[in-house]
Amino acid sequence: MKIHLRHGLVLGTAVLVTITGCPTEPLTREEYTCVKRVLRREFLSEESVTDGARLESGYESRLKQALVDIPRRVCRSQGLSFQAFDRAHERFGREGLSYTGESREFLRLFIESQEDIKGKADPAQIERIYRLAFDLGLPIPDAFLPIEVTKEGEILIHEEFVTGPGESRNLMQIGDRLGEYPFYVVQLLFDPQAYAASLFKIAGGIPSAEEFNISDSFSNPLMVMVFPEISEADRKIPCIAQRYFDLEYLLASPDLTVFIELKPDQPVFLNSDPTQNEYLDPLIEYLLQRSRYKTVIISATDEVSFGRLLWAARLAQGKEAHRIALVQAELIKGREPRISSEEILARFPRGFKEHGPGPINGFNPPYDVPIPQDSTQERVEKSSFSISGDLSSSDIVSSPIPAYPRWAQERGLSDVTIMVQFRVDKDGNVLPTMLAVRSTGYTNWDNEVKETLALWKFKPAQVSRRIATITFHFYLR
């Protein structure tokens, strides 16, 4: 069962219960985990409180009734006492609260977010709702496979997607799920004090994953590619071999203008030059202006903190990088790309004409950099789309195409792709639970695409829900 926030977030349902019954034996961790796994499946199958049902009359009463009935029913089906499960959550959960107490907190915050008349909930409150949902074992957005990493490096995998203990086996099961549902994205939630080694360990355990969402919070994920060291056997798997071939191409590409190296207790190396943090922001911006595909490769040793790695990735994202690749330093040791920032900055920015040297935006870089001006040539906007899953082009009744933003054209942004997973009800309407599983790199652009997709209409069908993935491609010619 999913709860839909007014602010576009989809969360699992809280469970509001009371403790009754006689004292019982404490639950083991295995028994506790089993209850949470079954509980999640039961809520997912509860149609009366899923998808757009919250907009219907009587939604709140149905929701509250389900919150009381389902957890009790699950405990009975497992031959366990709810009272014992409630107390076990205080021992095995991540908040140190009973299941009852934590569920009440979750429900209180959710109702407050729904009653927010301004339509903009506090980001900290939304993050808290996500965290409670994760701890309670409730279903969170369908296309996310969440993995949490503590500051000690402990890997915590959401119980819904695995069948038992065993870190390596569980990572393999995540990989299997990706094979079954290619629109899934692994979301990695790291404590900032954890080390990059944990990131590469997880990526190595799921070699089939092409991209990951990384973040220190649920509400602000960042899409990246991750390239860890992998075994020779994995390298022979066709899809993995192709990705690592693509990495070699990126490393040798003359279009690569930004290569960042992170090492513990050392300054950031930008294109092999140690660079003070205050200069990184403008330099990365100028360097990316001279790249067609705007790829950034970040190399990190295992000892680098995740907080520092995430900081570097967000810095690249903020400078409009289209692709961010995180590479385990040992993988490319001795083969690091040799890029001359001075030579690159001597070129004209792509799509701009020369205006002469001088400071830009108040910053005078160590090299003469042309000031961006209007494009020298009119370029024609083009766009296309493809659709896969339970729907095809023949099912489309109405399909307004998302606009190519004027600001994106003026910046010369081309060959930009967004992939959105969405659901359609039996009447052919697009449901609001859309997810950008591959982002344009710009939140406002992503939102505009999803707003337009919400206007699409498909042929009716007997099934209650159909799932599909649509890819829009924008380019200038």
Backbone torsions as a table, in degrees:
resi	resn	phi	psi	omega
1	MET	NA	133.9	-178.0
2	LYS	-116.1	146.9	172.5
3	ILE	-106.1	137.2	-177.1
4	HIS	-109.5	116.3	178.0
5	LEU	-79.4	148.9	178.5
6	ARG	-60.7	-23.6	-173.4
7	HIS	-90.4	15.4	174.3
8	GLY	92.1	6.6	-179.6
9	LEU	-99.8	147.7	178.8
10	VAL	-118.1	122.4	-175.0
11	LEU	-129.7	164.4	176.0
12	GLY	-74.7	166.0	-176.4
13	THR	-86.9	142.4	174.3
14	ALA	-82.7	158.9	-179.1
15	VAL	-120.3	114.9	-179.7
16	LEU	-105.5	115.6	-173.7
17	VAL	-138.7	167.2	173.1
18	THR	-122.0	152.6	-177.5
19	ILE	-91.8	125.0	176.2
20	THR	-138.4	167.4	175.1
21	GLY	103.1	179.1	-175.9
22	CYS	-92.3	160.4	176.5
23	PRO	-57.3	141.2	-178.7
24	THR	-132.8	171.2	177.5
25	GLU	-67.7	143.1	178.1
26	PRO	-61.4	146.7	177.0
27	LEU	-79.2	147.2	171.2
28	THR	-79.6	165.9	177.6
29	ARG	-59.9	-38.4	-179.2
30	GLU	-64.5	-42.4	179.0
31	GLU	-65.4	-41.6	179.4
32	TYR	-61.1	-47.0	-179.5
33	THR	-63.5	-38.5	179.4
34	CYS	-61.3	-42.9	179.1
35	VAL	-62.5	-44.0	-179.1
36	LYS	-62.9	-39.2	-179.0
37	ARG	-65.1	-46.3	179.8
38	VAL	-67.8	-38.6	179.8
39	LEU	-58.5	-42.9	-179.7
40	ARG	-62.8	-42.7	179.3
41	ARG	-63.4	-39.0	-179.6
42	GLU	-64.5	-43.0	179.6
43	PHE	-66.4	-38.1	178.6
44	LEU	-61.9	-29.2	-178.2
45	SER	-88.4	-2.8	-178.0
46	GLU	-83.1	94.3	-172.6
47	GLU	-67.0	-27.0	-172.8
48	SER	-68.2	-14.8	-177.5
49	VAL	-127.2	25.5	-179.9
50	THR	-110.7	166.5	175.0
51	ASP	51.6	-130.0	-173.7
52	GLY	-84.6	9.7	-174.9
53	ALA	-61.9	-23.5	-177.3
54	ARG	-66.5	-16.6	179.2
55	LEU	-83.7	-9.4	-177.7
56	GLU	-88.2	157.6	177.8
57	SER	-67.4	145.6	179.3
58	GLY	81.3	6.6	-176.6
59	TYR	-62.4	-44.7	-175.3
60	GLU	-62.9	-41.9	-179.1
61	SER	-66.1	-39.4	177.6
62	ARG	-65.4	-38.8	179.9
63	LEU	-63.5	-49.5	-178.1
64	LYS	-61.9	-38.9	179.6
65	GLN	-65.5	-41.3	179.1
66	ALA	-64.8	-35.1	-178.6
67	LEU	-66.2	-26.7	179.1
68	VAL	-87.2	-42.9	-170.3
69	ASP	-76.6	-45.9	-168.4
70	ILE	-63.8	-47.6	-178.9
71	PRO	-62.5	-35.4	177.8
72	ARG	-66.0	-41.7	-179.4
73	ARG	-63.8	-39.2	179.8
74	VAL	-64.7	-45.0	179.5
75	CYS	-61.6	-41.2	178.3
76	ARG	-63.6	-40.2	-178.6
77	SER	-65.4	-25.0	179.0
78	GLN	-93.1	0.8	-179.5
79	GLY	69.5	29.4	-177.2
80	LEU	-123.3	157.4	178.2
81	SER	-85.5	135.6	176.0
82	PHE	-63.4	-34.9	179.0
83	GLN	-59.0	-41.7	179.6
84	ALA	-67.6	-39.5	178.1
85	PHE	-64.8	-41.0	-179.6
86	ASP	-59.5	-42.9	180.0
87	ARG	-73.6	-33.5	179.6
88	ALA	-64.0	-33.3	180.0
89	HIS	-64.2	-32.5	177.8
90	GLU	-65.0	-30.9	179.6
91	ARG	-86.3	-39.4	-172.1
92	PHE	-102.3	-15.2	178.4
93	GLY	-73.9	175.0	-174.9
94	ARG	-100.2	-4.5	-179.1
95	GLU	-105.5	-9.7	-178.2
96	GLY	71.9	21.4	-179.9
97	LEU	-114.0	157.0	172.8
98	SER	-67.7	160.2	179.5
99	TYR	-62.4	-37.2	179.0
100	THR	-63.1	-50.5	-177.9
101	GLY	-63.4	-42.6	-179.0
102	GLU	-69.5	-35.0	178.6
103	SER	-65.9	-40.4	177.6
104	ARG	-62.5	-41.2	178.0
105	GLU	-62.5	-43.1	178.6
106	PHE	-59.6	-48.8	-177.2
107	LEU	-65.1	-39.0	179.0
108	ARG	-60.6	-46.5	-178.9
109	LEU	-66.4	-38.3	179.8
110	PHE	-63.5	-46.2	-179.6
111	ILE	-62.8	-40.4	177.4
112	GLU	-60.4	-40.9	-179.3
113	SER	-67.2	-33.2	178.3
114	GLN	-71.8	-29.6	-177.3
115	GLU	-89.0	0.9	-179.4
116	ASP	-67.2	106.3	-174.4
117	ILE	-70.4	-20.2	179.5
118	LYS	-80.4	-14.7	179.4
119	GLY	77.4	10.4	179.9
120	LYS	-133.3	102.0	179.9
121	ALA	-77.8	156.7	176.1
122	ASP	-62.8	125.1	179.9
123	PRO	-54.9	-36.5	179.0
124	ALA	-64.9	-35.5	178.5
125	GLN	-69.0	-42.3	177.7
126	ILE	-61.4	-42.0	179.2
127	GLU	-63.9	-39.3	178.2
128	ARG	-62.8	-40.9	178.0
129	ILE	-60.8	-44.8	178.1
130	TYR	-60.7	-45.3	-177.7
131	ARG	-62.6	-42.5	178.0
132	LEU	-64.3	-41.2	178.5
133	ALA	-60.6	-42.7	179.9
134	PHE	-63.0	-43.5	-178.3
135	ASP	-69.4	-33.7	-179.3
136	LEU	-77.8	-9.5	-178.8
137	GLY	77.6	25.3	-177.9
138	LEU	-87.3	153.9	-179.6
139	PRO	-67.5	129.4	175.8
140	ILE	-110.4	-173.9	-170.3
141	PRO	-44.3	134.4	-170.8
142	ASP	-54.1	-39.0	-171.5
143	ALA	-88.6	4.9	178.1
144	PHE	-99.6	130.9	169.7
145	LEU	-108.7	94.9	-170.7
146	PRO	-82.8	138.2	173.2
147	ILE	-131.8	129.3	-178.6
148	GLU	-109.0	142.9	178.7
149	VAL	-126.3	123.2	179.5
150	THR	-79.9	170.6	-179.9
151	LYS	-65.7	-21.7	176.2
152	GLU	-82.3	-4.0	179.5
153	GLY	90.7	6.5	178.5
154	GLU	-71.1	132.6	-178.1
155	ILE	-97.8	120.0	-177.6
156	LEU	-114.4	114.9	-176.8
157	ILE	-104.8	134.7	-179.8
158	HIS	-56.7	127.3	-171.1
159	GLU	-62.5	-20.0	-177.2
160	GLU	-61.6	-28.8	-168.9
161	PHE	-103.6	2.3	-178.2
162	VAL	-132.6	164.7	-174.5
163	THR	-112.1	-3.8	-179.2
164	GLY	173.8	-175.8	-178.9
165	PRO	-69.4	165.7	-179.7
166	GLY	115.2	98.6	-172.7
167	GLU	-59.4	-50.1	-177.6
168	SER	-62.6	-43.4	-179.6
169	ARG	-64.2	-39.1	-179.8
170	ASN	-66.4	-38.5	176.5
171	LEU	-64.2	-37.9	176.9
172	MET	-63.5	-37.4	178.7
173	GLN	-66.8	-35.5	174.4
174	ILE	-61.7	-43.1	177.2
175	GLY	-60.2	-39.8	177.6
176	ASP	-63.0	-39.9	179.9
177	ARG	-65.0	-36.8	176.5
178	LEU	-62.5	-37.1	178.3
179	GLY	-66.4	-34.5	-179.8
180	GLU	-75.8	-37.6	-176.3
181	TYR	-129.9	90.5	-172.4
182	PRO	-66.2	-13.1	178.7
183	PHE	-85.8	-1.9	175.9
184	TYR	-68.9	147.7	175.9
185	VAL	-127.8	132.7	176.4
186	VAL	-78.7	122.6	178.3
187	GLN	-104.4	117.7	-178.3
188	LEU	-102.2	119.5	-179.5
189	LEU	-109.1	106.4	-174.1
190	PHE	-106.8	141.4	163.8
191	ASP	-69.8	134.6	-177.3
192	PRO	-56.8	-23.5	-179.0
193	GLN	-85.3	-7.6	176.4
194	ALA	-67.1	164.5	-177.1
195	TYR	-101.4	155.5	178.3
196	ALA	-59.4	-24.6	179.3
197	ALA	-55.2	-36.8	179.9
198	SER	-66.3	-38.6	177.8
199	LEU	-61.2	-48.0	-178.4
200	PHE	-69.3	-30.1	177.0
201	LYS	-65.4	-44.6	179.2
202	ILE	-65.5	-46.3	-179.7
203	ALA	-61.9	-37.3	177.4
204	GLY	-68.0	-29.4	178.4
205	GLY	-79.7	-13.3	177.0
206	ILE	-127.1	63.4	-173.1
207	PRO	-62.9	-17.2	-179.7
208	SER	-79.7	-13.1	-178.8
209	ALA	-73.0	122.3	-179.1
210	GLU	-82.3	-35.5	-177.8
211	GLU	-141.2	158.6	178.5
212	PHE	-133.3	150.0	163.7
213	ASN	-92.3	124.8	176.3
214	ILE	-117.4	146.0	-179.7
215	SER	-174.3	168.0	169.0
216	ASP	-105.2	10.3	178.6
217	SER	-151.5	158.0	177.2
218	PHE	-69.7	-33.6	-166.4
219	SER	-87.5	-2.4	-176.7
220	ASN	-141.1	60.6	-176.9
221	PRO	-76.5	158.4	-179.9
222	LEU	-130.8	124.4	-178.2
223	MET	-82.1	126.9	179.5
224	VAL	-141.4	160.9	166.8
225	MET	-96.8	144.1	-179.6
226	VAL	-126.9	129.8	-179.1
227	PHE	-123.1	96.1	176.2
228	PRO	-92.0	171.4	168.7
229	GLU	-67.3	136.1	178.8
230	ILE	-133.3	166.1	-177.3
231	SER	-72.8	160.3	177.1
232	GLU	-62.7	-34.0	179.2
233	ALA	-63.1	-43.9	178.7
234	ASP	-65.3	-34.6	-179.0
235	ARG	-63.8	-20.6	-178.4
236	LYS	-86.4	-10.0	176.3
237	ILE	-70.8	126.3	-170.5
238	PRO	-50.9	-49.2	-176.3
239	CYS	-66.2	-35.9	178.9
240	ILE	-73.2	-41.6	177.9
241	ALA	-58.3	-39.1	-179.8
242	GLN	-66.3	-41.2	-180.0
243	ARG	-64.1	-41.9	-179.4
244	TYR	-73.6	-27.3	171.2
245	PHE	-65.4	-41.1	177.5
246	ASP	-62.0	-37.2	177.5
247	LEU	-62.1	-44.5	178.8
248	GLU	-60.5	-37.8	178.4
249	TYR	-64.8	-43.4	179.5
250	LEU	-62.2	-42.2	-178.6
251	LEU	-62.3	-33.2	-176.9
252	ALA	-96.9	-4.0	-173.3
253	SER	-70.1	133.5	174.9
254	PRO	-67.7	-13.6	178.7
255	ASP	-80.5	-14.3	179.1
256	LEU	-72.6	120.0	-177.6
257	THR	-117.7	-10.4	-177.7
258	VAL	-131.6	115.2	174.8
259	PHE	-128.3	116.3	-175.8
260	ILE	-109.7	134.3	177.3
261	GLU	-118.3	129.8	179.0
262	LEU	-116.6	127.0	177.4
263	LYS	-135.5	146.6	-178.3
264	PRO	-64.3	140.4	174.7
265	ASP	59.9	28.1	176.3
266	GLN	-135.9	155.9	176.3
267	PRO	-67.3	165.4	175.8
268	VAL	-70.1	135.9	174.9
269	PHE	-101.7	118.2	176.5
270	LEU	-108.0	113.9	-176.3
271	ASN	52.1	47.0	175.5
272	SER	74.8	-0.9	-179.8
273	ASP	-105.3	128.0	174.1
274	PRO	-61.9	130.1	-171.5
275	THR	-133.5	131.2	177.5
276	GLN	-69.0	147.6	-173.9
277	ASN	-57.4	-36.1	-176.2
278	GLU	-68.4	-18.3	179.1
279	TYR	-93.7	-14.4	-175.3
280	LEU	-63.7	-44.7	-174.8
281	ASP	-56.4	-56.4	-179.3
282	PRO	-69.0	-36.4	-178.5
283	LEU	-64.0	-43.6	178.5
284	ILE	-62.2	-39.6	178.7
285	GLU	-61.2	-47.5	-178.8
286	TYR	-65.9	-39.0	-179.7
287	LEU	-66.3	-41.1	179.9
288	LEU	-69.8	-25.7	176.2
289	GLN	-63.4	-17.0	-178.1
290	ARG	-105.8	17.0	179.4
291	SER	-120.7	138.2	179.0
292	ARG	-74.5	-48.0	-173.9
293	TYR	-95.2	-6.7	173.0
294	LYS	50.5	51.9	177.7
295	THR	-92.3	138.3	175.1
296	VAL	-121.4	126.9	175.5
297	ILE	-107.2	127.0	178.7
298	ILE	-116.6	117.4	177.5
299	SER	-99.2	134.1	-178.9
300	ALA	-138.7	139.7	172.7
301	THR	-79.1	163.4	-176.6
302	ASP	-61.8	-26.2	-173.7
303	GLU	-84.8	-5.2	179.2
304	VAL	-70.4	138.2	179.2
305	SER	-71.0	149.3	178.7
306	PHE	-64.4	-35.3	178.9
307	GLY	-57.5	-40.6	179.0
308	ARG	-71.0	-38.5	178.7
309	LEU	-64.4	-43.3	179.0
310	LEU	-65.5	-38.1	177.3
311	TRP	-59.0	-45.1	-179.9
312	ALA	-65.5	-40.2	-180.0
313	ALA	-66.1	-41.0	178.6
314	ARG	-68.3	-32.6	176.4
315	LEU	-61.5	-43.9	178.4
316	ALA	-66.1	-41.6	179.3
317	GLN	-61.4	-40.9	-179.6
318	GLY	-65.6	-20.0	177.5
319	LYS	-99.0	21.4	171.6
320	GLU	70.4	32.5	173.3
321	ALA	-66.0	134.2	179.0
322	HIS	-83.4	-34.4	179.9
323	ARG	-134.2	134.7	177.6
324	ILE	-123.6	120.7	-179.2
325	ALA	-114.0	123.7	176.5
326	LEU	-99.6	122.9	-172.6
327	VAL	-121.7	132.3	174.2
328	GLN	-66.5	124.5	-171.7
329	ALA	-55.2	-38.6	-177.4
330	GLU	-63.7	-27.1	-177.9
331	LEU	-64.1	-34.3	-176.2
332	ILE	-116.6	19.5	-179.8
333	LYS	-56.9	126.9	-178.1
334	GLY	83.9	-6.2	-179.6
335	ARG	-124.9	21.3	-179.4
336	GLU	-60.7	141.6	178.8
337	PRO	-64.1	139.0	178.5
338	ARG	-102.2	104.8	-175.8
339	ILE	-120.8	133.2	177.3
340	SER	-99.5	108.4	178.3
341	SER	-60.7	-37.4	-178.4
342	GLU	-62.1	-43.8	179.7
343	GLU	-66.9	-39.7	-179.1
344	ILE	-66.7	-43.0	-178.2
345	LEU	-70.4	-14.6	175.7
346	ALA	-77.7	-14.7	178.2
347	ARG	-79.8	165.5	172.6
348	PHE	-79.3	145.0	172.2
349	PRO	-60.2	146.4	-179.4
350	ARG	-64.0	128.6	177.7
351	GLY	83.3	4.5	-179.6
352	PHE	-123.9	161.5	177.9
353	LYS	-111.2	161.9	-175.4
354	GLU	-70.3	141.9	176.4
355	HIS	-126.9	-7.7	-178.7
356	GLY	105.8	163.1	-177.2
357	PRO	-73.8	164.7	176.1
358	GLY	146.3	173.1	-178.0
359	PRO	-69.0	147.5	178.3
360	ILE	-122.4	127.0	179.6
361	ASN	52.8	36.1	177.4
362	GLY	80.5	0.8	-178.6
363	PHE	-116.5	128.2	178.9
364	ASN	-105.6	101.7	-177.2
365	PRO	-68.1	167.6	-177.5
366	PRO	-70.1	-5.4	178.7
367	TYR	-128.3	154.4	176.5
368	ASP	-68.7	123.9	-176.8
369	VAL	-122.3	125.8	177.0
370	PRO	-60.9	144.5	178.3
371	ILE	-82.9	130.0	179.7
372	PRO	-58.4	134.9	176.7
373	GLN	-130.1	-174.6	-179.5
374	ASP	-63.9	153.6	179.5
375	SER	-62.5	142.4	-178.3
376	THR	-78.8	-10.8	-174.7
377	GLN	-147.8	135.5	176.9
378	GLU	-65.4	131.9	179.4
379	ARG	-119.5	142.5	-175.5
380	VAL	-94.3	130.4	179.4
381	GLU	-78.9	140.8	177.9
382	LYS	-135.6	153.0	174.6
383	SER	-151.8	154.5	178.7
384	SER	-149.6	167.5	177.0
385	PHE	-147.7	157.8	172.7
386	SER	-138.3	151.4	-175.7
387	ILE	-133.6	142.8	-179.3
388	SER	-144.3	168.3	-179.1
389	GLY	107.8	-137.6	-178.4
390	ASP	-79.7	-4.2	-177.8
391	LEU	-125.0	156.4	175.9
392	SER	-136.6	175.1	-178.7
393	SER	-60.1	-30.3	-179.0
394	SER	-69.6	-15.9	179.3
395	ASP	-85.9	-9.0	-174.1
396	ILE	-77.9	130.6	175.6
397	VAL	-102.6	-44.9	179.7
398	SER	-139.1	133.8	-173.3
399	SER	-147.4	73.2	174.4
400	PRO	-61.5	132.0	-176.5
401	ILE	-85.1	133.3	177.5
402	PRO	-57.7	141.8	-179.3
403	ALA	-71.4	147.9	172.5
404	TYR	-85.7	106.6	-172.4
405	PRO	-54.6	136.5	179.9
406	ARG	-60.1	-40.1	-179.3
407	TRP	-62.6	-33.8	179.0
408	ALA	-69.5	-39.4	177.7
409	GLN	-65.6	-40.7	-179.3
410	GLU	-64.5	-29.5	177.1
411	ARG	-84.5	-2.5	179.8
412	GLY	76.3	20.9	-179.1
413	LEU	-73.7	119.2	-178.5
414	SER	-136.3	166.1	-178.4
415	ASP	54.4	46.8	180.0
416	VAL	-102.0	133.2	-176.3
417	THR	-124.0	140.7	170.6
418	ILE	-132.0	136.0	179.1
419	MET	-118.9	123.2	-175.5
420	VAL	-121.4	127.2	172.9
421	GLN	-93.4	132.7	-177.0
422	PHE	-145.4	168.7	-179.7
423	ARG	-125.4	150.7	-180.0
424	VAL	-126.8	134.9	179.1
425	ASP	-81.0	179.7	-174.5
426	LYS	-66.6	-20.4	178.7
427	ASP	-87.3	-3.4	178.1
428	GLY	93.1	11.0	179.3
429	ASN	-90.6	141.7	177.4
430	VAL	-77.8	125.9	180.0
431	LEU	-78.7	156.3	-175.3
432	PRO	-72.4	-5.5	-176.5
433	THR	-85.4	66.5	178.6
434	MET	-96.8	151.0	-179.2
435	LEU	-139.6	125.1	175.6
436	ALA	-80.9	95.7	-178.5
437	VAL	-79.2	-16.6	169.1
438	ARG	-136.2	116.0	-172.2
439	SER	-88.7	155.9	170.6
440	THR	-71.3	-18.1	-174.2
441	GLY	99.4	-2.8	-177.9
442	TYR	-132.5	118.1	-174.7
443	THR	-59.5	-43.4	-177.7
444	ASN	-65.7	-35.4	177.5
445	TRP	-67.2	-44.9	177.2
446	ASP	-56.2	-45.6	-177.5
447	ASN	-64.7	-38.7	178.5
448	GLU	-63.6	-39.9	178.1
449	VAL	-63.5	-45.6	-178.7
450	LYS	-66.6	-35.6	177.6
451	GLU	-64.3	-38.5	177.9
452	THR	-71.0	-41.1	179.3
453	LEU	-61.2	-31.6	179.2
454	ALA	-62.8	-18.9	-179.7
455	LEU	-88.4	-7.2	-178.9
456	TRP	-67.8	155.0	178.5
457	LYS	-133.1	136.8	179.9
458	PHE	-121.4	164.8	178.3
459	LYS	-64.1	142.1	177.0
460	PRO	-63.9	159.5	178.9
461	ALA	-149.5	165.8	-179.1
462	GLN	-75.2	-31.7	-178.0
463	VAL	-71.2	147.5	-175.0
464	SER	-73.8	-31.8	-178.6
465	ARG	-143.6	139.0	173.9
466	ARG	-124.5	139.1	-177.6
467	ILE	-112.1	134.1	179.7
468	ALA	-145.8	164.9	176.1
469	THR	-126.5	129.5	179.0
470	ILE	-117.8	139.7	179.9
471	THR	-119.0	121.5	174.3
472	PHE	-103.3	137.8	179.6
473	HIS	-124.5	126.0	179.9
474	PHE	-114.3	133.9	179.5
475	TYR	-153.1	157.8	178.4
476	LEU	-109.7	138.0	178.0
477	ARG	-131.5	NA	NA
